Amino acid sequence: MLDFDASTKERPVQQRDKTTGEPVWSVAVTNASPDVRAADKTVSVKIVAAVAPEMPPVPAAMAALGLPFVPVEFVDLAVTPYVNSANNRLAFSFRARGFRPLAVARSQEASRS
């Protein structure tokens, strides 16, 4: 993720967390539920970590269904509400320390509860 204040066209600068000094990365997260509005299907989650996060491979159970999604859970996810000054609406900022694969069997059990 670029630090827009410090970057120039010739010299891009990686954004750093103000508290830890670690690089900030951005991952796009998609909610594939048909119940979610199209405008809300994808959000960006900022990851504060020394190295760029890598997406785990698509689980065999998901691939067998023809689904390209990798279920993950975020480590230390924080959601910060704020008012978007462009339209005066409530918005949310998502930040985490990382993510890890979520076992497909575990997510299926949770959906039955």
N, C-alpha and C positions, 0 to 999 in steps of 0.2 A: 504494500500500500504506500503510495507516494505521500510525502510531506509537501503539500501544495505551497506552503509558505516558504520553505527552504529550497525547493526544487526550481531549476531553470530549464529551459528547453534543451540546453546542451548538457545539463548535469542533473539527472533525477536523483532525489534523495529519499531513502527509505524512511517512512514515518517511524518514530520511536515512542514507546510508552513514557509518559512524563514521570511516573513513579519509579519504574524498574530500569528504564533505559533500553529495554529489549525491543527488537523490531516488532512492528504491528503488521499482520497479514490480514487479508480479507478473503472469506470464502462465501460463495453464494449457496444458500440453503433453500431447497424447494419442498413445499408441502404439496404432495400429490393428491390430497383429498379432494373429491369432487365438490365438497361442501364449502371449500374456501374460494372467496372471490378471486378472480384472475389477478387483480391488482395486488393482492396479498399473498400470492403463491410463492414468491421468491423474496427472501430477505438476505441482507448481508450481515455476517457475523464477523466481528474483528477478533482475531486471535493474537494474543500477546505471547510470543515464544521466541527463543533464540534461533531456531531454524524454521524454515517454511513447513507448514503442515502438509502431509501427504494423504490423499484420500485412499482408504483401504480398497481392495478389490471388491467388485460386486459379488455378494455371497451366491453360491451355487443355487440356493433355493429361490432367490430373487431372479437370477438369470434364467432359470428353468421356466419361470412365469413370463419371461420376456420383459421384465422390469429393469431399467437401467439404474435404479436407485441403490444407494448404500445407506442403510440405517445406521445412524451414529448417535452418540450421546455426548454432550458437551461437558467439559471439566470446568467447574467453577463458573458457570454461566451467570452473567449479571445482565439484567434488563433495566435500562434507565429510561423512564418516560420524559418527554420534553415537548414543548409546543413548537411545531414547525413554523418558522416565521414567514415562510412563503405563502401559507394558506391558513395560518392560525388554527391548525388542527393538531390534536394529540398524535404524537409519533413515538417510536421506541428505538433505542440504540441497543444492540446486542454485542456483548463482549465476553470472551472466554479465555481460559488458559490453554485450551486445546480440545481435541475430540478423540473419541475412540470408537471402534466398531461396536454396534449393538447386536447381540446375537438375535438372529431372525426368530428363532423359537421363543425367545424371551419377549420380543415385541408382539408376537402373535398371542401369547398368553395374556399380556397386558390389555390387548384389544378385546379379549373375551370378558374381562372383568367389568 
